Amino acid sequence: MKRPGVILVLLVSTCLMVQPCGASCVNLLRSLTTTSLTKGVAVSGSLVFIADGEEGVKILDAGSTGTPLVGSYDTPGFAFDLAVRGDTVYVADGGCGLLLLDVTYPEAISPLGHYQTFGMAKSVEVQGSCALVIDYAYGFQIVDVSDPTAPSYAGHSAGLGDIWTMRMGKDGYLYIADIGNGLRIWDVDDPEQPIELGRFDTAGYVLDVAIQDGVAYVADGWNGFLSLDVSAPNNPVQIGHIPTDGYAFAIDIVNDLAYLSEGHAGMRIISLDKFHASQAAGAFNTGFSIFDTAAFGKLVVAAAGESGTIILDAFEAIHPHISLTIGGLEQVTLKPWSPVIWDIEIDLRSFSPGGFYADRLGDAYWLMVSDNGDIYSLLSGNTWHDGLAPFLSGVPVNALNFSQKPAPDAAQGLPGACFIPQNRMQAFFGFLSGSDDSGDGVADLFFDSVEISFEMAPPEIRVFGNNDTEEVLEVSADGHISVHADVLPGDYQEATGDVYVLLAIPEMQLAFWLNGEGVWDSAIVPYRSDLPIKDIAALSIIEDIPAGAIPPGEYQFYVGLQLPLDHDCDGDYDLYYSMLRVIVK
């Protein structure tokens, strides 16, 4: 989004003008220190659940402006990971196995049930009535949690090596991050007989995976981030790779945005449609080592190891992004009748159904602002209005479907003749929200603009006499007089207008007009009417007549072109003319 100038006051004086976010776009809101090692986070509503190592489980209210900690529970083991379903938290509690906690009242967490795994519980996922727990060197176990007070054994895999985390995909398959053996895909429909379907051995160490739309996004340690096509789970295929500055630890995907944690190098946010190009929408790196992330709304919660838990505001990175160009350009020079198509693109990461900003109500504005500050708004029906007016009023962001086309039908063509004299203009498309998600106390405004310069070559008229004499022609009584005119169309080739030829005798205050039949009379009539300017070309006003046929004196020959346009906005049609003085001695 580019920063405009004149629109700051003219559009809405109380709006937030969202700046280009620069290098980070992600700001630290608050942090919660720890004496242990924060490894995992999960969110439910505005509550943040933290696996805080030796300190057990903590619950934060991320929306709180005061002390965010609302509850805690010191588990008997080392809380590596957790999952939240309703009012129950499932904790992978290291050597103490799987612990189920009742968090109906976050300020008074109580234990529900416990299941002792074979080895060290490091990661947990919940699918239906089963909890799947990584059991370190023993593979993973499937635990029946239909009765949360009495979880029981349902099945297990064989030993798989040093597996780190696992995620259930919407396709019903279990995706396992097996550090030394790559990404593994399992069918766990039958808990008693889980079956490995496929595997992809990466170049690095797989530490985490997230699944969306048939693609697995993999945190591969020193090898960075990978994307794999897993639509055929028995044959995963790598389709993308992003090198990282740090060690790729974890990935979370929310609303088509990937939140990538890179250990000591912090975190970055990448829109999935730009994943392969590694174009970060935002980043955070102020010395924290980030090992896990969980995003909701505009907030990102990060497990920062020894630094505890940090809460980040990613609004500047994920807010609606609008791009306005003309022919793909941000600065254009136009002729008066140039065909114009506004190109509007809206970043779908924010506008897609279910996206952070999708249901925000507001007004859409389409403006042109002249260099003298005049505002012209595009209204429904593709008409222009003098003054500030919304194009679409009271709509949710995701209802702006017309803007998702590269070349929308609306607002094509120039807005009107009175814009032409303005040497420079700015065209704006903006959305003024009724919300204050930026948190600065005023409504949010998102927009983009195009600088437009008009270059207009008006018609030129040249009146000349004998031997191309211009301005003043002196002729003796025994000479001859010829008066001609050339009309040069400039940029008005196809424009139509009326040609007037006038002979004025100043001393006598008389004027004679050359009519369409080539006869001089006193009626004010056009010599040629409704012709394209390019077809007018040359005129012969007086063709080689003896000077003695005209009484001595001073005469003025005018040739004028009147157009049915008012480009100077003075209320009258534009008139272009030139004159030759003829002096007969």
C-alpha positions as CSV (number, residue, x, y, z in Angstrom):
1,M,0.0,0.0,0.0
2,K,1.5,3.3,-1.0
3,R,1.4,6.4,1.2
4,P,-0.7,9.2,-0.4
5,G,-0.5,12.9,0.4
6,V,-3.6,14.9,-0.3
7,I,-6.0,12.3,0.8
8,L,-4.9,12.5,4.4
9,V,-7.3,15.2,5.3
10,L,-9.7,15.1,2.4
11,L,-11.0,11.6,2.6
12,V,-11.9,11.2,6.3
13,S,-10.1,13.4,8.8
14,T,-10.5,11.0,11.7
15,C,-9.3,7.8,10.0
16,L,-6.3,5.7,10.5
17,M,-3.9,5.9,7.5
18,V,-2.2,2.5,7.7
19,Q,1.4,3.0,6.9
20,P,3.5,0.6,4.8
21,C,4.6,-1.8,7.5
22,G,8.3,-1.8,6.6
23,A,10.6,-4.5,7.7
24,S,8.6,-6.2,10.5
25,C,4.8,-5.4,10.5
26,V,4.6,-7.4,13.8
27,N,4.8,-5.7,17.2
28,L,5.4,-7.0,20.7
29,L,2.3,-6.5,22.9
30,R,3.3,-8.2,26.1
31,S,5.3,-11.1,27.5
32,L,5.1,-13.6,30.3
33,T,8.4,-14.8,31.7
34,T,9.1,-18.3,32.9
35,T,11.7,-20.1,35.0
36,S,11.3,-23.2,32.8
37,L,11.2,-23.7,29.0
38,T,8.0,-22.8,27.1
39,K,7.7,-25.2,24.2
40,G,4.1,-25.3,23.0
41,V,1.0,-23.0,22.7
42,A,-2.6,-23.5,21.6
43,V,-5.5,-21.1,21.5
44,S,-9.3,-21.3,22.1
45,G,-11.3,-18.1,21.8
46,S,-9.3,-15.4,23.4
47,L,-7.6,-17.8,25.8
48,V,-4.0,-18.9,25.3
49,F,-2.9,-22.3,26.7
50,I,0.8,-22.7,27.3
51,A,2.9,-25.8,27.8
52,D,5.5,-24.3,30.1
53,G,7.8,-27.2,30.8
54,E,8.4,-27.8,34.5
55,E,5.9,-25.1,35.4
56,G,3.1,-27.1,33.8
57,V,0.2,-25.4,32.1
58,K,-0.7,-21.7,32.1
59,I,-3.7,-19.9,30.7
60,L,-3.6,-16.3,29.4
61,D,-6.3,-14.0,28.3
62,A,-4.6,-12.5,25.2
63,G,-7.3,-9.7,25.0
64,S,-6.5,-8.5,28.5
65,T,-5.0,-5.0,28.9
66,G,-3.9,-5.8,32.4
67,T,-2.2,-9.0,33.8
68,P,-2.8,-11.6,31.1
69,L,-2.4,-14.7,33.4
70,V,-5.8,-16.1,34.4
71,G,-4.9,-19.6,35.6
72,S,-2.1,-22.2,36.0
73,Y,-1.7,-25.8,36.9
74,D,1.6,-27.4,37.9
75,T,1.6,-30.8,36.1
76,P,3.7,-33.6,37.7
77,G,5.9,-33.9,34.6
78,F,7.4,-31.6,32.0
79,A,4.7,-30.1,29.8
80,F,6.0,-30.4,26.2
81,D,2.8,-29.9,24.2
82,L,-1.0,-29.5,24.6
83,A,-4.2,-29.6,22.7
84,V,-7.6,-27.9,23.6
85,R,-11.0,-29.4,22.8
86,G,-13.9,-27.6,24.5
87,D,-13.3,-27.4,28.2
88,T,-10.6,-30.1,28.2
89,V,-6.9,-29.6,27.8
90,Y,-4.8,-32.7,26.8
91,V,-1.2,-32.3,28.0
92,A,1.8,-34.3,26.7
93,D,3.6,-34.2,30.1
94,G,6.9,-35.9,29.3
95,G,7.7,-38.9,31.5
96,C,4.3,-38.6,33.2
97,G,2.4,-39.4,30.0
98,L,-0.9,-37.9,29.0
99,L,-2.8,-35.6,31.4
100,L,-6.3,-34.4,30.9
101,L,-7.4,-31.2,32.6
102,D,-10.8,-29.5,33.1
103,V,-10.5,-25.8,32.2
104,T,-14.2,-24.9,32.5
105,Y,-13.0,-22.4,35.0
106,P,-9.6,-21.3,33.9
107,E,-8.8,-19.7,37.3
108,A,-9.5,-23.1,38.9
109,I,-8.0,-25.8,36.7
110,S,-8.7,-29.3,37.9
111,P,-7.3,-32.7,36.8
112,L,-9.7,-35.1,35.0
113,G,-7.7,-38.1,34.1
114,H,-4.2,-39.6,33.4
115,Y,-2.7,-42.1,31.0
116,Q,0.8,-43.4,31.5
117,T,2.6,-43.8,28.2
118,F,5.4,-46.2,27.6
119,G,8.1,-43.5,27.4
120,M,8.2,-39.7,27.2
121,A,5.0,-38.0,25.9
122,K,6.2,-35.1,23.7
123,S,3.2,-34.2,21.4
124,V,-0.5,-34.7,21.4
125,E,-3.3,-34.5,18.9
126,V,-7.1,-35.2,19.4
127,Q,-9.3,-36.8,16.8
128,G,-12.8,-37.6,17.8
129,S,-12.8,-39.8,20.9
130,C,-9.0,-40.6,20.6
131,A,-5.9,-38.8,21.7
132,L,-2.8,-39.5,19.8
133,V,0.4,-39.1,21.7
134,I,4.0,-39.2,20.5
135,D,5.8,-41.5,22.9
136,Y,9.4,-40.6,21.9
137,A,11.3,-43.7,20.8
138,Y,8.2,-45.9,21.1
139,G,6.4,-44.3,18.2
140,F,2.9,-43.0,19.0
141,Q,0.1,-44.3,21.1
142,I,-3.6,-44.0,20.5
143,V,-5.6,-43.4,23.7
144,D,-9.4,-43.7,24.1
145,V,-10.5,-40.5,25.9
146,S,-14.3,-41.0,25.4
147,D,-14.3,-41.1,29.3
148,P,-11.9,-38.3,30.1
149,T,-11.7,-39.5,33.7
150,A,-10.5,-42.9,32.7
151,P,-8.4,-42.7,29.4
152,S,-7.4,-46.1,28.2
153,Y,-5.1,-47.8,25.6
154,A,-6.5,-48.1,22.1
155,G,-3.5,-48.9,20.0
156,H,0.1,-47.9,19.1
157,S,2.6,-47.9,16.2
158,A,5.9,-49.6,16.1
159,G,9.0,-47.6,17.2
160,L,9.6,-44.8,14.7
161,G,12.8,-43.2,15.9
162,D,13.0,-39.7,17.3
163,I,9.6,-38.3,16.3
164,W,9.0,-34.7,17.4
165,T,5.4,-33.5,16.6
166,M,2.3,-34.7,14.7
167,R,-0.7,-33.1,13.2
168,M,-4.1,-34.5,12.1
169,G,-5.1,-33.3,8.7
170,K,-8.7,-32.7,7.6
171,D,-8.3,-35.7,5.3
172,G,-8.2,-37.9,8.4
173,Y,-4.5,-38.8,8.1
174,L,-1.9,-38.4,10.8
175,Y,1.2,-36.4,9.7
176,I,4.3,-37.1,11.8
177,A,7.5,-35.0,12.0
178,D,10.2,-37.7,12.4
179,I,13.3,-35.7,12.9
180,G,15.8,-38.0,11.1
181,N,13.4,-39.8,8.8
182,G,11.4,-37.0,7.3
183,L,7.6,-36.6,7.0
184,R,5.5,-39.7,7.7
185,I,1.8,-40.2,6.8
186,W,-0.3,-42.7,8.7
187,D,-3.9,-44.0,8.5
188,V,-5.2,-44.2,12.0
189,D,-8.9,-45.0,11.3
190,D,-8.4,-48.4,13.0
191,P,-6.6,-47.6,16.3
192,E,-5.6,-51.2,16.7
193,Q,-3.9,-51.4,13.3
194,P,-2.5,-48.0,12.3
195,I,-0.9,-48.2,8.8
196,E,1.9,-46.1,7.4
197,L,0.9,-44.8,3.9
198,G,3.9,-42.9,2.8
199,R,7.0,-41.0,3.7
200,F,9.2,-38.2,2.4
201,D,12.8,-38.0,3.6
202,T,13.8,-34.4,3.6
203,A,17.3,-33.0,3.6
204,G,17.0,-31.5,7.1
205,Y,15.4,-32.5,10.4
206,V,11.6,-32.4,10.3
207,L,10.3,-30.7,13.5
208,D,6.7,-29.7,12.6
209,V,4.1,-29.9,9.9
210,A,0.8,-28.2,9.0
211,I,-1.7,-29.4,6.4
212,Q,-4.0,-27.3,4.2
213,D,-5.7,-28.2,0.9
214,G,-3.6,-31.2,0.1
215,V,-0.3,-29.6,0.8
216,A,1.9,-30.3,3.8
217,Y,4.1,-27.4,5.0
218,V,7.1,-28.7,6.8
219,A,9.5,-27.1,9.3
220,D,12.8,-28.8,8.3
221,G,15.3,-27.5,10.7
222,W,18.4,-26.1,9.1
223,N,16.9,-26.8,5.7
224,G,14.2,-24.2,6.1
225,F,10.5,-24.7,5.1
226,L,9.2,-27.1,2.6
227,S,5.8,-27.6,0.9
228,L,4.9,-31.0,-0.2
229,D,2.0,-32.2,-2.4
230,V,0.3,-34.9,-0.3
231,S,-2.9,-35.3,-2.3
232,A,-1.6,-38.8,-2.9
233,P,-0.4,-39.8,0.6
234,N,1.5,-42.8,-0.6
235,N,3.7,-40.6,-2.9
236,P,4.4,-37.1,-1.3
237,V,6.2,-34.7,-3.8
238,Q,8.1,-31.6,-2.9
239,I,6.7,-28.5,-4.6
240,G,8.4,-25.6,-2.8
241,H,11.2,-24.6,-0.5
242,I,12.1,-21.4,1.5
243,P,15.5,-21.1,3.1
244,T,15.4,-19.6,6.6
245,D,17.7,-17.3,8.6
246,G,17.4,-19.5,11.6
247,Y,16.4,-23.1,12.5
248,A,12.9,-23.9,11.3
249,F,11.0,-25.2,14.3
250,A,7.3,-24.9,13.9
251,I,4.5,-23.8,11.5
252,D,0.9,-22.7,12.1
253,I,-1.6,-22.0,9.3
254,V,-4.6,-19.7,9.9
255,N,-6.7,-18.1,7.1
256,D,-4.2,-18.9,4.3
257,L,-1.3,-17.4,6.3
258,A,1.6,-19.4,7.4
259,Y,3.2,-18.4,10.7
260,L,6.8,-19.7,10.6
261,S,9.0,-19.9,13.7
262,E,12.7,-19.8,13.0
263,G,14.3,-20.3,16.5
264,H,16.7,-17.5,17.3
265,A,15.8,-15.7,14.0
266,G,12.2,-15.1,15.3
267,M,9.1,-15.5,13.2
268,R,7.8,-14.6,9.8
269,I,4.3,-14.5,8.2
270,I,3.9,-15.6,4.6
271,S,0.7,-15.7,2.5
272,L,0.3,-19.3,1.2
273,D,-0.2,-18.0,-2.4
274,K,3.3,-16.4,-2.1
275,F,4.9,-19.3,-0.2
276,H,7.2,-20.3,-3.0
277,A,8.4,-16.7,-3.5
278,S,9.1,-16.3,0.2
279,Q,7.5,-12.9,0.3
280,A,6.9,-12.2,3.9
281,A,3.9,-10.2,4.9
282,G,5.4,-9.6,8.3
283,A,8.3,-10.7,10.6
284,F,9.3,-10.5,14.2
285,N,12.9,-10.7,15.4
286,T,14.1,-8.9,18.6
287,G,16.3,-11.6,20.1
288,F,13.6,-14.1,21.2
289,S,14.0,-17.7,20.2
290,I,10.6,-18.8,19.0
291,F,9.8,-22.5,19.1
292,D,6.1,-22.6,18.4
293,T,3.3,-20.2,17.4
294,A,-0.5,-20.1,17.5
295,A,-2.4,-17.3,15.6
296,F,-5.9,-16.1,16.1
297,G,-7.4,-12.8,14.9
298,K,-4.7,-10.2,14.8
299,L,-2.7,-11.8,17.6
300,V,0.1,-14.3,17.5
301,V,1.2,-16.2,20.6
302,A,4.7,-17.6,20.5
303,A,6.5,-20.1,22.8
304,A,9.9,-18.5,23.3
305,G,11.7,-21.1,25.3
306,E,13.6,-19.6,28.2
307,S,12.1,-16.2,27.5
308,G,8.6,-17.6,28.2
309,T,5.5,-16.6,26.2
310,I,5.2,-13.5,24.1
311,I,2.0,-12.1,22.5
312,L,2.5,-10.3,19.2
313,D,0.2,-7.9,17.3
314,A,0.3,-8.8,13.6
315,F,-2.5,-6.4,12.5
316,E,-0.2,-4.5,10.1
317,A,0.9,-7.7,8.5
318,I,-2.6,-9.3,8.0
319,H,-4.9,-6.3,7.5
320,P,-6.6,-5.8,4.1
321,H,-4.1,-4.9,1.4
322,I,-5.4,-3.0,-1.6
323,S,-3.4,-2.4,-4.8
324,L,-4.7,0.1,-7.4
325,T,-2.9,0.6,-10.8
326,I,-3.8,1.7,-14.3
327,G,-2.4,-0.7,-16.8
328,G,-0.2,-2.2,-14.1
329,L,1.4,1.2,-13.4
330,E,1.3,3.4,-10.2
331,Q,2.1,6.5,-12.2
332,V,0.5,7.1,-15.6
333,T,0.4,9.9,-18.2
334,L,-2.9,10.0,-20.2
335,K,-4.3,11.8,-23.2
336,P,-7.8,13.2,-22.8
337,W,-9.5,10.3,-24.6
338,S,-7.1,7.5,-23.6
339,P,-9.0,4.3,-22.7
340,V,-8.6,3.8,-19.0
341,I,-9.2,0.6,-16.9
342,W,-8.5,0.7,-13.2
343,D,-6.8,-2.4,-12.0
344,I,-7.8,-3.3,-8.4
345,E,-6.4,-6.3,-6.5
346,I,-7.3,-7.1,-2.9
347,D,-5.1,-9.6,-1.0
348,L,-7.4,-12.5,-0.4
349,R,-5.6,-13.5,2.8
350,S,-7.6,-10.9,4.6
351,F,-10.8,-10.8,2.5
352,S,-11.5,-14.5,2.1
353,P,-14.5,-16.0,4.0
354,G,-13.4,-16.7,7.5
355,G,-10.4,-14.4,7.3
356,F,-9.5,-12.0,10.1
357,Y,-11.1,-9.0,8.4
358,A,-13.8,-10.7,6.3
359,D,-16.9,-9.7,8.3
360,R,-15.9,-6.1,9.1
361,L,-18.5,-3.6,7.9
362,G,-17.5,-0.4,6.3
363,D,-17.8,1.9,3.3
364,A,-15.9,1.6,0.0
365,Y,-14.7,4.9,-1.6
366,W,-13.6,5.5,-5.2
367,L,-12.2,8.9,-5.6
368,M,-10.3,11.2,-7.9
369,V,-8.6,14.2,-6.3
370,S,-7.4,17.1,-8.5
371,D,-4.2,18.9,-7.7
372,N,-6.2,21.9,-6.4
373,G,-8.0,19.6,-3.9
374,D,-11.3,19.0,-5.6
375,I,-12.8,15.6,-4.8
376,Y,-14.9,13.5,-7.2
377,S,-16.5,10.3,-6.0
378,L,-17.6,7.4,-8.1
379,L,-21.2,6.4,-7.2
380,S,-23.1,3.2,-7.9
381,G,-24.2,3.2,-11.5
382,N,-20.7,4.3,-12.6
383,T,-21.5,8.0,-12.3
384,W,-19.2,10.7,-10.8
385,H,-20.2,13.0,-8.0
386,D,-18.7,16.3,-7.0
387,G,-17.7,15.7,-3.3
388,L,-17.1,12.9,-0.9
389,A,-19.5,10.0,-1.2
390,P,-19.2,6.2,-0.7
391,F,-19.3,3.9,-3.7
392,L,-20.7,1.0,-1.6
393,S,-22.0,1.7,1.8
394,G,-22.2,-0.5,4.9
395,V,-20.8,-3.7,3.3
396,P,-18.6,-6.4,4.8
397,V,-15.2,-6.6,3.4
398,N,-15.8,-10.0,1.8
399,A,-18.8,-8.5,-0.1
400,L,-16.4,-6.5,-2.3
401,N,-16.3,-9.2,-4.9
402,F,-16.1,-6.8,-7.8
403,S,-12.7,-5.7,-6.6
404,Q,-11.2,-9.2,-6.8
405,K,-11.1,-9.0,-10.6
406,P,-7.9,-7.7,-12.1
407,A,-9.9,-5.3,-14.3
408,P,-13.3,-4.6,-12.7
409,D,-16.1,-3.1,-14.9
410,A,-16.6,-0.2,-12.5
411,A,-14.8,3.1,-13.0
412,Q,-13.6,2.7,-16.5
413,G,-13.0,5.8,-18.5
414,L,-12.2,9.3,-17.4
415,P,-14.6,11.0,-15.0
416,G,-15.3,14.2,-16.9
417,A,-14.0,17.1,-19.0
418,C,-13.3,19.3,-16.0
419,F,-10.5,17.0,-14.9
420,I,-8.5,17.6,-18.0
421,P,-7.0,21.0,-17.2
422,Q,-5.6,19.6,-13.9
423,N,-2.1,18.7,-14.7
424,R,-1.9,16.0,-12.0
425,M,-4.5,14.0,-10.1
426,Q,-4.7,11.1,-7.7
427,A,-7.1,8.2,-8.0
428,F,-8.0,6.3,-4.8
429,F,-9.8,3.2,-3.9
430,G,-10.3,2.7,-0.2
431,F,-12.3,0.9,2.4
432,L,-13.2,2.7,5.6
433,S,-14.0,0.2,8.3
434,G,-16.4,0.6,11.2
435,S,-13.9,-1.3,13.3
436,D,-10.8,-0.3,15.2
437,D,-8.7,-3.4,14.9
438,S,-5.5,-1.3,14.9
439,G,-6.4,-0.3,18.4
440,D,-5.5,3.4,18.1
441,G,-9.0,4.7,18.9
442,V,-10.2,5.6,15.4
443,A,-11.7,3.7,12.5
444,D,-9.4,1.8,10.2
445,L,-8.9,3.0,6.6
446,F,-7.2,1.0,3.9
447,F,-6.5,2.3,0.4
448,D,-4.2,2.7,-2.5
449,S,-3.7,5.4,-5.0
450,V,-2.4,6.1,-8.5
451,E,-0.8,9.3,-9.7
452,I,-2.3,10.5,-13.0
453,S,-0.8,13.2,-15.2
454,F,-2.7,14.6,-18.2
455,E,-0.9,15.7,-21.3
456,M,-3.2,17.5,-23.7
457,A,-2.2,19.1,-27.1
458,P,-5.2,21.4,-27.9
459,P,-6.1,22.2,-31.5
460,E,-3.9,24.8,-33.2
461,I,-5.1,27.2,-35.9
462,R,-2.7,29.0,-38.2
463,V,-4.0,31.9,-40.4
464,F,-1.6,33.1,-43.0
465,G,-1.6,35.2,-46.2
466,N,0.7,35.7,-49.2
467,N,3.9,33.8,-49.0
468,D,3.0,32.3,-45.6
469,T,2.8,35.7,-44.0
470,E,1.4,35.5,-40.5
471,E,0.2,38.1,-38.0
472,V,0.3,41.2,-40.4
473,L,0.0,41.2,-44.2
474,E,0.5,44.6,-45.9
475,V,-0.7,44.8,-49.6
476,S,-0.4,47.7,-52.0
477,A,-3.4,48.6,-54.1
478,D,-1.9,46.9,-57.2
479,G,-1.2,43.7,-55.3
480,H,-3.2,40.5,-54.7
481,I,-4.5,39.1,-51.5
482,S,-4.8,35.4,-50.4
483,V,-5.8,34.3,-46.9
484,H,-5.7,30.7,-45.9
485,A,-5.9,28.7,-42.6
486,D,-4.6,25.4,-41.4
487,V,-6.3,23.5,-38.5
488,L,-4.0,21.2,-36.6
489,P,-6.1,18.7,-34.5
490,G,-3.5,18.0,-31.7
491,D,-5.0,15.3,-29.4
492,Y,-8.5,16.0,-30.7
493,Q,-8.4,13.9,-33.8
494,E,-12.0,12.5,-33.6
495,A,-13.5,15.4,-31.7
496,T,-16.2,17.3,-33.6
497,G,-16.7,21.0,-33.6
498,D,-17.8,24.1,-35.6
499,V,-15.5,26.2,-37.7
500,Y,-16.2,30.0,-37.9
501,V,-14.5,32.3,-40.4
502,L,-14.9,36.1,-39.6
503,L,-13.9,39.2,-41.4
504,A,-13.9,42.2,-39.0
505,I,-13.5,45.9,-40.0
506,P,-12.5,47.5,-36.8
507,E,-13.2,51.2,-37.7
508,M,-16.7,50.4,-39.1
509,Q,-17.4,47.8,-36.3
510,L,-18.7,45.4,-38.9
511,A,-18.2,41.6,-39.1
512,F,-19.0,39.3,-41.9
513,W,-19.1,35.6,-41.7
514,L,-18.2,33.1,-44.3
515,N,-21.1,30.7,-44.5
516,G,-21.2,27.1,-45.6
517,E,-21.8,28.1,-49.2
518,G,-18.6,30.2,-49.3
519,V,-20.6,33.5,-49.2
520,W,-19.9,36.3,-46.8
521,D,-22.9,37.6,-44.9
522,S,-23.7,39.1,-41.6
523,A,-25.4,36.1,-40.1
524,I,-23.4,34.3,-37.4
525,V,-23.3,30.8,-38.9
526,P,-20.6,28.1,-38.9
527,Y,-18.6,27.6,-42.0
528,R,-18.3,23.9,-41.4
529,S,-20.2,22.0,-38.8
530,D,-19.8,18.7,-36.9
531,L,-16.7,17.5,-38.7
532,P,-13.9,15.6,-37.0
533,I,-11.1,18.0,-36.5
534,K,-8.7,15.8,-38.4
535,D,-11.0,16.2,-41.5
536,I,-11.1,20.0,-41.4
537,A,-7.4,20.4,-42.5
538,A,-6.9,23.5,-44.7
539,L,-9.3,26.4,-45.4
540,S,-9.2,28.9,-48.2
541,I,-10.8,32.1,-47.0
542,I,-9.8,34.5,-49.8
543,E,-8.2,33.1,-52.9
544,D,-5.8,35.4,-54.8
545,I,-8.0,38.5,-55.4
546,P,-6.8,41.9,-56.5
547,A,-6.1,44.2,-53.6
548,G,-7.9,47.0,-55.5
549,A,-11.1,45.1,-55.1
550,I,-11.1,45.9,-51.4
551,P,-11.2,49.4,-50.1
552,P,-8.0,50.6,-48.4
553,G,-8.0,49.9,-44.7
554,E,-7.2,47.4,-42.0
555,Y,-9.0,44.1,-41.8
556,Q,-8.9,41.2,-39.4
557,F,-9.5,37.6,-40.5
558,Y,-10.4,35.2,-37.7
559,V,-10.6,31.5,-38.0
560,G,-12.0,29.8,-34.9
561,L,-12.9,26.2,-33.8
562,Q,-15.6,25.7,-31.2
563,L,-15.9,22.3,-29.5
564,P,-18.9,21.0,-27.6
565,L,-16.6,20.6,-24.6
566,D,-15.8,22.6,-21.5
567,H,-12.4,21.5,-20.5
568,D,-11.6,24.8,-18.8
569,C,-14.8,24.5,-16.7
570,D,-15.9,28.1,-17.2
571,G,-19.4,27.2,-18.2
572,D,-18.9,27.8,-22.0
573,Y,-17.8,25.6,-24.8
574,D,-14.1,25.8,-25.6
575,L,-13.0,28.1,-28.5
576,Y,-9.7,28.0,-30.2
577,Y,-8.9,30.7,-32.8
578,S,-6.2,32.6,-34.6
579,M,-6.1,35.9,-36.5
580,L,-4.4,37.6,-39.5
581,R,-4.3,41.4,-39.9
582,V,-4.5,42.5,-43.5
583,I,-3.6,46.1,-44.3
584,V,-4.5,47.4,-47.8
585,K,-2.8,50.6,-48.7
